[in-house]
Amino acid sequence: MSRTLGRGSRALTALVALSAAGCTWLPREFNLSPVYRQRLAADGTLLELDVLWPLIHYERTPDGGDDFRVRPFYRRVTEPETATAVGLPAVEHQFLWPLGRVRSDEQRFAARLFPLWWFQAAPNADGLRETDWYFLFPFFWGGSREDGGEDYFGFFPFWADLPDFLTYDRVLFAFWPLYVRTEKAGRVGHIVLWPLAGHGHGPDGYRWHKLLPLWSYAAWRSYERLWVLWPFFHQATENRDTDDPVHRIAVFPFFGRTHSDSREAGAWTVLWPFFQRAWIRGRFFRTVLFWPVFKLEEDRSETSPLFQWWLWPLVSRTVTDDQWTWSFLWPLVWLRHYVDPEGEMTQEWVVPFYWHVHRARRGGGDDDFVKVWPLWHRSDRRSVEGAPERGDWSIPSPWPYRQSNAAGVHEAYGWLWTLAEGRRRTPDDVSMRLTVDLYTTRTRGDVTQSSVPFLFNYEGDAEGGVLRLFQVFPIPWGGTR
């Protein structure tokens, strides 16, 4: 299938290139939008093409790949930067976005048409090729591994034998919810009329059995837990394998109490979750009054330090070893700063009208995103020296997400709402356009190309330029040329 898609998309791209090549007798900047518009580079290669705007669009990507669209139905993008010395570049097809996607590179192939079909083939951590798929989600599931060590199939609700499903190593069910079998770290569970009745066993004395809502019991080396008339009556002992076990008893939701043998740790609740108190002497405490109105919590441990308080919905404050946050009039106003492997991030939100997200990259340089929803947004990426590298802006900007949640949306549907937009593809490649290309301009290096449909186009550099009246008749324009 990937070969068929590849041949078809290559034919489409070739057709676009051929149409542009057939018009090389036209000026490099030529605009009869919405019927036809082209923009060629100085060497005659195609940079941008629109036919019957907004239906057919082509542009060369900053990395030298192809971006071809039949909006809003189909898009094909090539990524030459992913190619190896002996491999092919990654190719992605998007159709009926975000429902349909096919992506392939030298090692991986993935396809979806949600919710009908999903398929993936890729090497695992050991280098063995695995395939996984579903059809008519959630009814048909399947997968295999090239060495035969894994071969599974599921037909919900009649039968399934699924590895690495949810949090389990393996899940098997027959005529769900009549019977379910689970495996995790050597522990095996059997459930009948899921989740009401079942039992399980495992290493180190692990065992459990339940008949909900009447009874539930679980025990292991570190705990023993009992529920009667779940969820109302509960008794448990935790940390049984330590010198200071913890005991808990609760009559839900009226009262609950927890304490350790040494009395160094404990907790109580009344009318859970409205009143809570918990502590580990010298390390941790939590107080909740009239939840969710007031909470105060502090954890002084070295692994997960935390200080948090709130007076909901007026104000809240959270501090850890790698972040701090403020919120006001929840959920309207948020201030946040945190550190992750990629650098330092600062966020300011006035939901939904104002966003400001700034990242100082760990290797140097920064990224900045500002949005006044739904009117406008601007993004910038700057180098270590502070020079602009990439970015874009748009008027208006109604899509309420960014980054991965916005991938492909503007390319497929942005023409519906965009009145004006600008892009910086590379440090020396800046463009701007109005809807239907009523005015469009792009500067690459020292060459600027601009046009207005039917009226004129312009191409020039520091030495001068040419203004073509009605797209054809040349008039020298400025400079010494």
C-alpha positions in Angstrom: 0.0 0.0 0.0 2.8 2.4 0.8 4.3 1.9 -2.6 0.9 2.6 -4.3 0.6 5.8 -2.2 4.2 6.8 -3.0 3.6 6.3 -6.8 0.4 8.3 -6.7 1.8 11.2 -4.7 4.9 11.3 -6.8 2.7 11.6 -9.9 0.8 14.5 -8.3 4.0 16.3 -7.4 5.4 15.7 -10.9 2.2 17.1 -12.4 2.5 20.3 -10.3 6.2 20.6 -11.3 5.3 20.1 -15.0 2.6 22.7 -14.9 5.1 25.2 -13.4 7.8 24.2 -15.9 5.3 24.8 -18.7 4.9 28.3 -17.6 8.6 29.3 -17.4 7.9 31.8 -20.1 5.9 33.7 -17.5 7.6 36.0 -15.0 8.9 34.3 -11.9 6.3 36.2 -9.9 2.9 35.8 -11.6 -0.5 36.3 -9.9 -3.9 35.8 -11.4 -5.4 34.6 -8.1 -7.7 32.9 -7.5 -7.3 31.2 -10.9 -3.5 30.8 -11.0 -0.4 32.0 -9.1 3.2 31.0 -9.3 6.4 32.0 -7.6 9.8 30.7 -8.9 13.3 31.0 -7.5 16.0 32.7 -9.4 17.1 29.4 -10.8 13.6 28.7 -12.2 12.6 26.1 -9.6 9.2 26.2 -8.2 8.7 27.9 -4.8 4.9 28.3 -4.6 1.9 27.5 -6.7 -1.8 28.0 -6.4 -4.4 26.8 -8.8 -8.1 27.5 -8.3 -7.3 28.9 -4.8 -7.8 27.5 -2.2 -8.0 24.0 -3.8 -4.5 23.2 -5.2 -1.4 24.5 -3.4 2.2 23.6 -3.6 5.3 25.0 -1.8 8.9 24.0 -1.3 9.6 23.4 2.4 12.6 25.2 4.1 14.5 21.8 4.0 14.0 21.4 0.3 11.1 19.0 0.4 7.7 19.2 -1.2 4.4 20.3 0.4 1.5 19.6 -1.9 -2.2 20.1 -0.9 -5.6 19.6 -2.3 -7.4 21.5 0.4 -9.1 20.5 2.6 -9.0 16.9 1.5 -5.4 15.9 1.0 -1.8 16.9 1.8 1.6 15.3 1.0 4.8 16.4 2.6 8.4 15.0 2.1 11.1 15.4 4.6 14.5 15.2 2.9 16.3 16.0 6.2 15.3 12.5 7.4 17.0 10.6 4.5 20.1 8.6 5.2 22.9 7.8 2.7 21.1 4.6 1.6 17.5 5.5 2.6 14.6 7.5 1.4 13.2 10.6 3.1 10.1 10.4 5.2 6.8 11.0 3.4 3.6 11.9 5.1 0.1 11.8 3.6 -2.8 13.6 5.4 -6.4 13.2 4.2 -9.6 14.3 5.8 -7.3 15.7 8.5 -7.1 14.8 11.4 -8.9 11.5 10.6 -6.5 10.1 8.0 -2.7 9.9 8.0 -0.1 7.7 6.4 3.6 8.2 7.3 6.5 6.1 6.2 10.3 6.4 6.4 13.2 4.0 6.1 12.1 1.9 9.1 8.5 2.7 10.1 5.1 2.7 8.5 2.0 4.0 10.2 -1.5 4.6 8.8 -4.9 5.5 10.2 -8.4 6.5 9.2 -10.0 7.1 12.6 -12.1 5.4 13.9 -12.2 2.8 11.2 -8.6 1.6 10.9 -5.2 2.0 12.4 -1.9 0.2 11.4 1.7 0.5 12.5 4.9 -1.5 11.6 8.2 -0.6 13.3 11.2 -2.2 14.9 11.0 -2.7 18.7 13.8 -2.0 21.2 15.5 -5.3 20.2 15.4 -4.4 16.5 12.6 -6.9 15.7 9.8 -5.7 13.4 6.4 -5.5 15.1 3.0 -4.8 13.6 -0.1 -3.6 15.4 -3.5 -2.8 14.0 -7.2 -2.3 14.8 -10.3 -2.2 12.6 -13.7 -0.6 13.4 -12.4 0.5 16.8 -12.8 -1.0 19.4 -14.0 -4.3 17.8 -11.0 -5.8 16.0 -7.4 -5.8 17.3 -4.3 -7.7 16.1 -0.5 -7.7 15.9 2.6 -9.9 15.4 6.4 -9.9 15.7 8.7 -11.1 12.9 10.3 -13.9 15.1 6.8 -15.3 15.9 7.2 -14.6 19.6 4.1 -12.4 19.5 0.9 -13.0 17.6 -2.4 -11.7 19.0 -6.0 -11.1 17.9 -9.1 -9.6 19.5 -12.7 -9.4 18.5 -14.5 -7.3 21.1 -16.5 -8.4 23.1 -16.1 -12.1 22.1 -12.4 -12.7 22.4 -9.0 -11.0 22.8 -5.5 -11.9 23.9 -3.6 -8.6 24.1 0.0 -7.9 25.2 1.0 -4.7 26.9 -2.6 -3.5 27.2 -3.4 -0.6 29.6 -1.2 -1.2 32.6 -0.9 -5.0 32.3 1.7 -7.2 30.6 -1.2 -9.2 29.1 -5.0 -9.2 29.1 -7.2 -12.0 27.9 -11.0 -11.9 27.8 -13.8 -14.1 26.5 -17.3 -12.8 26.0 -16.5 -9.6 27.9 -17.5 -8.8 30.6 -18.1 -12.5 31.5 -14.5 -13.4 31.9 -11.2 -11.4 32.0 -7.7 -12.7 32.8 -4.8 -10.3 33.6 -1.0 -10.7 34.0 1.4 -8.3 35.5 4.9 -8.9 36.9 4.0 -12.6 37.5 0.7 -11.8 39.1 -2.4 -13.4 37.6 -6.0 -12.3 38.0 -9.3 -13.9 37.0 -12.4 -11.7 36.9 -16.0 -12.9 36.2 -18.7 -10.3 35.3 -16.0 -7.6 35.2 -15.4 -6.0 37.6 -17.6 -7.6 40.1 -16.1 -11.0 41.1 -12.7 -12.6 40.8 -9.5 -13.8 42.4 -5.8 -13.6 41.8 -2.4 -14.9 43.0 1.3 -14.2 42.4 4.8 -14.4 43.9 5.7 -13.4 47.5 2.3 -14.3 48.8 0.3 -12.0 46.6 -3.4 -12.9 46.5 -6.8 -11.2 46.2 -10.5 -12.1 45.9 -13.6 -10.0 45.6 -17.4 -10.2 45.2 -18.4 -6.6 44.8 -20.1 -4.8 46.4 -20.1 -7.3 49.3 -16.5 -8.1 49.7 -12.9 -7.4 48.5 -9.7 -8.6 50.0 -6.0 -8.2 48.8 -2.7 -9.1 50.5 0.9 -9.0 49.6 4.2 -8.8 51.5 3.7 -5.0 52.0 0.0 -4.7 52.5 -3.3 -6.2 53.5 -6.6 -4.5 52.4 -10.2 -5.4 53.1 -13.5 -3.8 51.8 -16.9 -4.8 53.1 -20.0 -3.4 51.3 -17.6 -1.5 49.0 -17.0 1.4 49.1 -18.4 2.0 52.6 -16.3 -0.1 55.0 -12.5 -0.3 54.6 -9.7 -1.6 56.7 -6.0 -2.0 55.7 -2.4 -2.3 56.9 0.3 -0.8 54.7 4.1 -1.1 54.9 3.9 -4.5 56.6 7.4 -5.3 55.5 8.9 -2.3 57.5 9.5 -1.6 61.2 6.6 0.9 61.2 3.5 -0.4 59.5 0.5 1.9 58.9 -3.1 1.0 59.8 -6.2 2.4 58.1 -9.9 2.2 58.9 -12.8 4.1 57.2 -16.5 4.3 57.0 -16.9 6.1 53.7 -17.6 8.9 53.4 -18.3 9.8 57.0 -15.0 9.0 58.7 -11.5 7.7 58.1 -8.4 7.3 60.2 -4.8 6.2 59.5 -1.9 5.9 61.9 1.5 4.2 62.1 2.6 2.1 65.1 5.1 4.8 66.1 2.6 7.5 65.6 5.1 9.3 63.4 2.6 9.3 60.5 -1.2 9.5 60.4 -4.3 10.9 58.7 -8.0 11.4 59.2 -10.9 12.4 57.1 -14.5 13.6 58.0 -17.1 13.7 55.3 -14.5 13.0 52.6 -13.3 14.9 50.7 -14.4 18.0 52.6 -12.2 17.7 55.7 -8.7 16.0 55.6 -5.6 16.0 57.6 -2.4 13.9 57.0 1.2 14.1 58.3 4.6 12.3 58.4 6.4 13.9 61.3 9.2 16.3 60.1 8.6 15.6 56.4 5.0 15.9 55.2 1.6 17.4 56.1 -1.7 18.2 54.4 -4.8 20.1 55.6 -8.0 20.4 53.6 -11.0 22.4 54.9 -14.3 22.6 53.1 -12.8 21.0 49.9 -12.1 22.4 47.4 -12.1 25.8 49.1 -8.9 25.5 51.1 -5.8 23.3 51.0 -2.3 23.5 52.5 0.3 20.8 51.7 4.1 20.5 52.1 6.4 17.6 51.3 10.0 18.1 52.4 11.4 14.9 50.9 14.5 15.1 48.8 12.9 13.1 45.9 9.6 15.1 45.5 9.6 18.4 47.4 6.4 20.3 47.2 4.7 23.3 48.8 1.1 24.0 47.7 -1.8 26.1 49.0 -5.0 27.4 47.5 -8.1 29.4 48.4 -10.3 28.3 45.6 -11.2 29.8 43.3 -9.5 33.0 44.2 -5.8 32.1 44.3 -3.4 29.1 44.4 0.3 28.6 44.6 2.5 25.5 43.9 6.3 25.2 44.3 8.5 22.2 43.6 12.2 21.8 42.9 11.7 22.3 39.2 8.6 24.6 38.8 6.3 27.2 40.4 2.8 28.2 39.5 0.2 30.9 40.5 -3.4 30.9 39.5 -6.1 33.5 40.1 -9.8 33.3 39.7 -9.4 29.7 38.6 -9.4 28.7 35.8 -9.0 32.1 34.2 -5.4 33.3 35.1 -2.3 31.1 35.2 1.4 31.9 35.7 3.9 29.1 35.5 7.6 28.5 35.3 9.3 25.1 35.0 12.5 23.4 34.0 12.6 20.3 31.8 15.2 18.5 29.7 14.7 21.0 26.9 15.2 24.1 28.9 13.2 26.6 31.0 9.6 27.4 30.2 7.5 30.4 31.3 3.8 30.6 30.6 1.2 33.3 31.2 -2.5 32.5 30.5 -5.7 34.6 30.7 -8.0 31.9 29.5 -9.0 31.9 26.7 -8.1 35.4 25.6 -4.4 35.8 26.1 -1.4 33.3 25.9 2.3 33.9 26.3 4.7 31.0 26.3 8.4 31.5 26.4 11.1 28.8 26.3 14.8 29.4 26.9 16.4 26.4 25.2 19.0 24.4 27.1 21.5 24.6 24.2 20.9 28.4 23.8 18.4 30.5 22.0 14.7 30.8 22.8 11.2 30.3 21.5 8.3 32.7 22.0 4.6 32.4 21.4 2.0 35.1 21.9 -1.7 34.9 21.2 -4.7 37.2 21.6 -7.5 34.8 21.0 -9.2 34.8 18.5 -7.7 37.9 16.9 -4.0 37.3 16.4 -0.9 35.1 17.2 2.8 35.3 16.7 5.6 32.8 17.2 9.3 33.3 17.0 12.4 31.1 17.3 15.7 32.9 17.9 19.3 31.7 17.8 21.9 31.8 20.6 22.8 35.3 19.4 19.2 36.5 19.4 18.8 36.5 15.7 15.4 35.4 14.3 15.4 31.9 12.8 11.8 30.9 12.2 8.3 32.1 13.0 4.8 33.0 11.9 1.9 35.3 12.6 -1.8 35.2 11.6 -4.9 37.4 11.7 -7.2 36.1 13.0 -6.1 33.0 14.9 -9.2 31.1 16.2 -7.7 27.6 16.6 -7.6 27.1 20.4 -4.4 24.9 20.5 -0.7 25.0 19.6 2.2 22.7 18.8 1.2 19.0 18.3 -2.5 19.8 18.8 -2.4 22.3 16.0 -0.3 20.2 13.5 -1.8 20.1 10.0 -4.9 22.2 11.0 -3.8 25.5 9.5 -2.5 23.8 6.3 -5.8 22.1 5.7 -8.3 24.7 7.0 -6.6 28.0 7.6 -7.8 29.4 4.3 -11.3 29.4 5.8 -10.5 32.1 8.4 -7.1 33.7 7.7 -7.2 37.3 6.5 -3.5 38.0 6.7 -0.4 35.9 7.7 3.3 36.0 7.7 6.1 33.4 7.9 9.8 33.3 8.5 10.9 30.0 7.0 14.6 30.6 7.5 16.6 33.5 8.9 16.7 35.2 5.4 13.3 34.0 4.0 10.4 36.2 5.1 6.9 36.3 3.5 3.5 37.9 4.0 0.2 37.4 2.2 -3.5 38.4 2.4 -6.4 36.1 1.8 -6.8 34.9 -1.8 -3.3 36.3 -2.3 -4.8 39.8 -2.8 -1.3 40.9 -1.9 1.7 38.6 -1.4 5.4 39.3 -0.9 8.4 37.2 -0.1 12.1 38.2 0.5 14.7 35.5 0.1 18.2 36.8 0.7 18.3 40.1 -1.1 15.6 39.3 -3.6 12.0 40.5 -3.0 9.0 39.3 -5.0 5.6 40.9 -4.6 2.3 40.9 -6.5 -1.4 41.9 -6.6 -3.7 39.8 -8.8 -4.0 41.0 -12.4 -2.6 44.5 -11.5 1.1 44.1 -11.1 4.0 42.0 -9.9 7.5 43.1 -8.8 10.9 41.4 -8.5 14.0 43.2 -7.3 17.1 43.3 -5.2 19.5 46.0 -3.9 20.5 46.9 -7.5 16.9 47.6 -8.6 13.9 45.7 -9.9 11.2 45.3 -12.5 7.5 46.2 -12.0 5.3 44.3 -14.5 2.1 46.1 -15.1 -0.9 43.8 -15.5 1.6 41.0 -14.6 3.3 41.2 -18.1 4.5 44.6 -19.2 7.9 45.4 -17.7 8.8 48.8 -16.1 12.3 49.4 -14.6 11.8 50.3 -10.9 14.4 51.9 -8.8 18.1 51.2 -8.1 20.9 51.4 -10.5 20.0 48.4 -12.7 
